[in-house]
Amino acid sequence: MSEERFDVIVVGAGPAGLAAAYTMAQAGLEVIVIERGDYPGAKNVMGGVVYRRPTEDVFPDFWQGKSSPVERNIVKQSLWLMNKDAAFSIGYGSAQFKAEEGYNAFTVLRAKFDQWMAAQVEEAGAIIINETTVTDLIMEHGKVVGVRTSRDDGDLYADLVIVAQGVNNLLVQQVGLGVDLKASQAAVAVKEIIALPTGVIEDRFNLEKGEGATIELVGESTMGLTGTAFIYTNKDSLSIGAGALVSQVQQKGVNPNDILENLKEHPMVKPLIAGGETKEYMAHLIPEGGYHAMPKVYADGVMVVGDAAQMVNGMHREGSNLAITSGKLAGLTAIEAKERGDYSSKTLSRYQQRLEESFVLKDLKKYRNLSHFIDDNTHLFTEYPEMVLAASHELMTVDGTPKGDKFKAMFDMVKSKRSLWQITTDLYKGWRAVK
Ligand SMILES: Cc1cc2nc3c(=O)[nH]c(=O)nc-3n(C[C@H](O)[C@H](O)[C@H](O)COP(=O)(O)OP(=O)(O)OC[C@H]3O[C@@H](n4cnc5c(N)ncnc54)[C@H](O)[C@@H]3O)c2cc1C
């Protein structure tokens, strides 16, 4: 590999690494991105919804023009609570999301989206090397000074290394910034891309041309395990997936693939995917530990961005935006470090400060106790969906029973599953976890 020295080496060409590289390359820094996949996005998995504003903050107008990597503009989003044969849905759709100035989020396919971002990064002057795994960070006198790669003579040196390697944060652990994730701090997710004609998707999801919809599914969708499932519309395919905490999958001995197969057979889901052909199958981990699971994000000569720093807000299905924003903030800090000629942790602490000032750490801090709350209260994913569905079934069934009797039956059914005291306690604990 090249003997050349770089200003910055970025490990991983996902949204976090590419946002960092783009920010720095635009400012004239000499940047190299090392990616283990055959190309950026080759190995990457996401639902995947990307959010307009944080993404265009780095890649302006990414959603416009013929070469745009986006699939559909999302105009409505729903949440389904599920039992074995029914779904209770709530959702929000808005005409404002249909007008260009109101575009809010888009579906993407990572193979296309990551390659598109990588092309922008290369155009800005950075080098991207694929099919190369960073195996170690090279340290000298307690400072990170480069990376060791899977290639022969593959050591590379730089003033700064940005670790953007995603959820498997081995390099972060290696330099003592963080520890391995616990099984309760990560979800394992499986996903399929199912091809369907464009018009069929628009008919089934009640969409106009080019519009998109998302559905998050809770309850039986993950066979009662703590987790969620999703169905998102792409141009001519659906992304369908499900994920549950690794700790739960291990405890209950469930194969994650069975969760997805079970979901695809659900009577409310089956008609949405009927006649579709599975084009891709993939599995990936999602960091779920939140703020308490975060490593230290900087040290002498190194910064950590995106999933490698556990920056995912699972409650709101946000990860790509935290990755892109953290990448940008690390990039800005690197530019400052170059100007000062100082890559010590003192200068790089500005990255932490920038994160604190942004929505990234504000949100992660706000939800810092949520993963404990969810881990300690697994019944939220079983009893509450069951309760809502049983009550809805009673109310929706017109069978000559007077409404007063129906309401009493619903009330008795709710009380038989969880007492009013237990419900109040759950609500209070939930409020405390996010207040
Ligand atoms: C099933 C699923 C659904 C999701 N849905 C959504 C969603 O709808 N919306 C959303 O905002 N977020 C979603 N997320 C989360 C989102 O995908 C991540 O938060 C985001 O991709 C993180 O970006 P990143 O760049 O930090 O990491 P990644 O996207 O994981 O990229 C890391 C890159 O580093 C490379 N790499 C790893 N190790 C090495 C190494 N040693 N050497 C060289 N290269 C290496 C990888 O190949 C990869 O290209 C989802 C995640 C999953 C798994």
The ligand as an SDF file (V2000), in Angstrom:
LIG
                    3D

 53 58  0  0  0  0  0  0  0  0999 V2000
  -32.0410   -3.5390   10.0240 C   0  0  0  0  0  0  0  0  0  0  0  0
  -31.6570   -2.1080   10.2780 C   0  0  0  0  0  0  0  0  0  0  0  0
  -32.5660   -1.0980   10.0040 C   0  0  0  0  0  0  0  0  0  0  0  0
  -32.2070    0.2420   10.2220 C   0  0  0  0  0  0  0  0  0  0  0  0
  -33.0950    1.1980    9.8610 N   0  0  0  0  0  0  0  0  0  0  0  0
  -32.7490    2.5110    9.9720 C   0  0  0  0  0  0  0  0  0  0  0  0
  -33.5990    3.5180    9.4530 C   0  0  0  0  0  0  0  0  0  0  0  0
  -34.6350    3.2350    8.8410 O   0  0  0  0  0  0  0  0  0  0  0  0
  -33.2160    4.8150    9.6150 N   0  0  0  0  0  0  0  0  0  0  0  0
  -32.0420    5.1490   10.2300 C   0  0  0  0  0  0  0  0  0  0  0  0
  -31.7480    6.3490   10.3320 O   0  0  0  0  0  0  0  0  0  0  0  0
  -31.2100    4.2010   10.7260 N   0  0  0  0  0  0  0  0  0  0  0  0
  -31.5280    2.8910   10.5910 C   0  0  0  0  0  0  0  0  0  0  0  0
  -30.6630    1.9280   11.0250 N   0  0  0  0  0  0  0  0  0  0  0  0
  -29.3960    2.3360   11.6660 C   0  0  0  0  0  0  0  0  0  0  0  0
  -28.3850    2.8290   10.6230 C   0  0  0  0  0  0  0  0  0  0  0  0
  -28.2640    1.8650    9.6190 O   0  0  0  0  0  0  0  0  0  0  0  0
  -27.0310    3.0560   11.2810 C   0  0  0  0  0  0  0  0  0  0  0  0
  -27.1730    3.8670   12.4150 O   0  0  0  0  0  0  0  0  0  0  0  0
  -26.0530    3.7290   10.3170 C   0  0  0  0  0  0  0  0  0  0  0  0
  -25.8740    2.9350    9.1730 O   0  0  0  0  0  0  0  0  0  0  0  0
  -24.7060    3.9350   10.9850 C   0  0  0  0  0  0  0  0  0  0  0  0
  -23.7680    4.3880   10.0450 O   0  0  0  0  0  0  0  0  0  0  0  0
  -22.2200    4.1410   10.2810 P   0  0  0  0  0  0  0  0  0  0  0  0
  -21.5350    4.7650    9.1260 O   0  0  0  0  0  0  0  0  0  0  0  0
  -21.8620    4.5310   11.6530 O   0  0  0  0  0  0  0  0  0  0  0  0
  -22.0360    2.5430   10.2480 O   0  0  0  0  0  0  0  0  0  0  0  0
  -22.2680    1.5200    9.0600 P   0  0  0  0  0  0  0  0  0  0  0  0
  -23.3610    1.9550    8.1820 O   0  0  0  0  0  0  0  0  0  0  0  0
  -22.3710    0.1840    9.7130 O   0  0  0  0  0  0  0  0  0  0  0  0
  -20.9120    1.5950    8.2190 O   0  0  0  0  0  0  0  0  0  0  0  0
  -19.7040    1.0790    8.7290 C   0  0  0  0  0  0  0  0  0  0  0  0
  -18.7880    0.7930    7.5480 C   0  0  0  0  0  0  0  0  0  0  0  0
  -17.5170    0.3850    8.0370 O   0  0  0  0  0  0  0  0  0  0  0  0
  -17.0700   -0.7420    7.3020 C   0  0  0  0  0  0  0  0  0  0  0  0
  -16.1460   -1.4590    8.1960 N   0  0  0  0  0  0  0  0  0  0  0  0
  -16.4270   -2.1080    9.3370 C   0  0  0  0  0  0  0  0  0  0  0  0
  -15.3130   -2.5940    9.9180 N   0  0  0  0  0  0  0  0  0  0  0  0
  -14.2970   -2.2320    9.0930 C   0  0  0  0  0  0  0  0  0  0  0  0
  -12.8940   -2.4380    9.1600 C   0  0  0  0  0  0  0  0  0  0  0  0
  -12.3170   -3.0770   10.2030 N   0  0  0  0  0  0  0  0  0  0  0  0
  -12.1290   -1.9700    8.1560 N   0  0  0  0  0  0  0  0  0  0  0  0
  -12.6910   -1.3050    7.0960 C   0  0  0  0  0  0  0  0  0  0  0  0
  -14.0150   -1.0790    6.9990 N   0  0  0  0  0  0  0  0  0  0  0  0
  -14.8030   -1.5250    8.0020 C   0  0  0  0  0  0  0  0  0  0  0  0
  -18.3440   -1.4870    6.9750 C   0  0  0  0  0  0  0  0  0  0  0  0
  -18.1880   -2.3780    5.8810 O   0  0  0  0  0  0  0  0  0  0  0  0
  -19.2930   -0.3340    6.6700 C   0  0  0  0  0  0  0  0  0  0  0  0
  -19.2170    0.0640    5.3220 O   0  0  0  0  0  0  0  0  0  0  0  0
  -30.9570    0.5790   10.7960 C   0  0  0  0  0  0  0  0  0  0  0  0
  -30.0400   -0.4400   11.0810 C   0  0  0  0  0  0  0  0  0  0  0  0
  -30.3680   -1.7770   10.7990 C   0  0  0  0  0  0  0  0  0  0  0  0
  -29.3500   -2.8460   11.0630 C   0  0  0  0  0  0  0  0  0  0  0  0
  1  2  1  0
  2  3  1  0
  2 52  2  0
  3  4  2  0
  4  5  1  0
  4 50  1  0
  5  6  2  0
  6  7  1  0
  6 13  1  0
  7  8  2  0
  7  9  1  0
  9 10  1  0
 10 11  2  0
 10 12  1  0
 12 13  2  0
 13 14  1  0
 14 15  1  0
 14 50  1  0
 15 16  1  0
 16 17  1  0
 16 18  1  0
 18 19  1  0
 18 20  1  0
 20 21  1  0
 20 22  1  0
 22 23  1  0
 23 24  1  0
 24 25  2  0
 24 26  1  0
 24 27  1  0
 27 28  1  0
 28 29  2  0
 28 30  1  0
 28 31  1  0
 31 32  1  0
 32 33  1  0
 33 34  1  0
 33 48  1  0
 34 35  1  0
 35 36  1  0
 35 46  1  0
 36 37  1  0
 36 45  1  0
 37 38  2  0
 38 39  1  0
 39 40  1  0
 39 45  2  0
 40 41  1  0
 40 42  2  0
 42 43  1  0
 43 44  2  0
 44 45  1  0
 46 47  1  0
 46 48  1  0
 48 49  1  0
 50 51  2  0
 51 52  1  0
 52 53  1  0
M  END
$$$$
